[in-house]
């Protein structure tokens, strides 16, 4: 008898938010495709998923989502293995050193663009292709945005610019997916406690030039929010959601 489990692809699944979301989706009955650049952390997440839920499937397919050929191969394997994709969580991303823009190497800019926006575009492009032709038709895409798309940190031009671009990608794909039962939304996260935000526990540069520690939240709260977004029927959509540490310096004047 064929499995009725839904299939989810999580990019950047080996650490942080991607790890938490992958495990939360597995608890909800999804079969997972875990991708990222490094095999070892992906396999660790897969072991954690299947150890707690022997019926769950967690397929590891390492890929650099910023490279078109790698994403083509990733989706070829998904279609061959499962025949469909119900949920794409575009989570993979990175930042650049927090230096003045005139000191930032172009290579650092390009690295952030490739990971944060080109990767989301490439995965969304092929998810649309598969979701349009599969039966039942349609699916859901959730993009990992950031509150940086609303209020940037000092010296964050590459990260902030790509997160603004994610918002444009989300809204464009939400529009283009309407007629094909493809729902597209975005979660903007503020200070999830991941390796990327580790340094802000000791102090983050503020707009007034001071260094102050900032509050963070457990990534499980983000995972629960993504699970909620994914739980909706395809005729309902959370277009944008913000999940943030209550006491972080976001709302107000910096």
NUVO-516394 format. One record per residue (C-alpha): x negated, y negated, z. Coordinates in steps of 0.001 Angstrom, whole numbers, plus 500000, padded with zeros to 6 digits. Example, Ala and Ser with C-alpha at 12.3 -4.5 7.8 and 13.67 -1.06 7.14 Angstrom:
<kolnus>
487700504500507800;486330501060507140;
</kolnus>
This chain:
<kolnus>
500000500000500000;498565496616499003;497653494189501767;499972491221502299;497292489206504093;496551485768502715;493078485012501414;491105481995502655;487773480621501473;485812478549503999;482721476692502819;480009475903505332;481428478796507352;478291479732509257;478223476988511891;480235474316513660;483701473515512384;483499476082509579;482716478845512034;485561477868514384;488077477544511549;487084480895510018;487626482721513306;490923480927513932;492257481799510478;491267485432510998;493278485471514212;496254484295512161;495914487290509830;493936485804506948;491252487726505125;488200485473504933;485632484681502292;482733483042504101;480271480973502115;477301478743502843;473672478507501880;472300480865504554;473372484507504745;472411485182508385;474880482844510151;477649483902507749;477081487558508595;477138486715512292;480551485050511895;481787488053509894;480678490408512678;482434488302515299;485645488360513259;485713492088512607;484562493021516118;487621491381517607;489992492409514811;489069495664513082;491858495161510535;490479491800509439;488269491412506392;485428488909506267;483478488935503007;480148487093502977;479180485416499688;476243483007500112;476360480042497727;475217476458497419;478527474765496603;476721471801495074;475570473974492166;478150474685489417;476794478134488512;476853479252492148;480476478160492549;481475479921489318;479925483143490643;481624482660494015;485072482373492457;484426485237490059;483729487434493076;486830486191494917;489049486973491944;487453490385491485;487693491264495187;491111489862496046;492813488727492844;493986485480494425;493193482632496814;495774481159499193;493671478643501110;490486476712500419;488900474805503297;486337472460501766;484175472093504841;480540472216503687;478691468972504210;475611467230505484;474304463832506474;471199461747505840;468708460213508265;470221457083509889;467854454553508348;468476451195506631;469712451713503092;466608450172501536;464489452836503257;466619455809502240;465030458032499557;467238458628496529;466727462355497072;468487462114500447;471414460305498824;471693462989496158;471550465805498718;474525464344500589;476499463682497391;475918467239496160;476972468863499421;479816466591500485;481674465598497333;480332467522494330;480763470780496247;484346469927497181;485098468982493569;483581472169492143;485454474397494580;488739472507494123;488377472721490346;488125476502490364;490697476896493125;493186475021490923;492335477305488023;492980480445490080;495991479141491996;497770478081488817;497579481519487223;497980483848490213;501314485356491190;502898484138493398;501614480835492055;500094478090494181;498087477687497347;496644475102499702;493432473096499805;492300471334502980;489368468936502722;487138468085505660;487005464314505648;485780462078508440;486788459012510386;483749457520508657;486119457058505727;487918454502507909;485100452990510002;481436453724509200;478567454109511609;475484451922511129;473045453246508498;475460455851507135;475945454829503493;475589458296501875;477836460090504365;480418457312504519;480555456891500732;481094460614500174;483826460775502801;485630457883501099;485294459938497915;486807462961499664;489895460871500425;490195459988496732;489748463630495756;492386464689498272;494996462237497017;494285462900493339;494471466665493805;497609466355495924;499233464537493013;497919466881490335;498891469967492325;502553469032492824;503908470750489736;501947473931490418;502803474553494094;499314473512495184;499379471459498394;496286469403499200;495525467664502489;492667466295504534;491558466454508145;489445463562509427;487343464662512371;485791462490515048;482901463924517059;483470467664517062;480803469279519238;478677470835516498;474934470822515717;475517467811513431;476696465692516389;474283467023519000;472230463814519091;475195461608520049;475361463248523474;472185461327524322;473020458199522383;474360456988519047;473545453668517411;476433451220517833;477268448209515605;475934445829518273;472529447498518116;472865449374521392;472488453129521877;475316454776523769;476329458408524328;479713459331522866;482426461789523818;482813464971521770;485523467623521449;485504471399521201;485651472508517526;488502474829518545;490789471795518614;489902471131514984;490395474797514129;493860474773515686;494768471708513630;493609473375510404;495616476484511288;498704474302511720;498145472607508355;497692476021506731;500800477437508381;503211475149506531;505181476400503530;503934474998500243;506862472571500028;505503470764503114;502102469156503485;499964467274505982;498333464808503613;496008463359506258;495377464132509911;492882462655512383;491553464757515264;489052462948517440;487569462610520897;489938460319522773;487149458273524341;484875457869521331;484373454284520086;486531454359516975;489711452402517671;488932448770518427;486251446251517550;482631447392517479;
</kolnus>
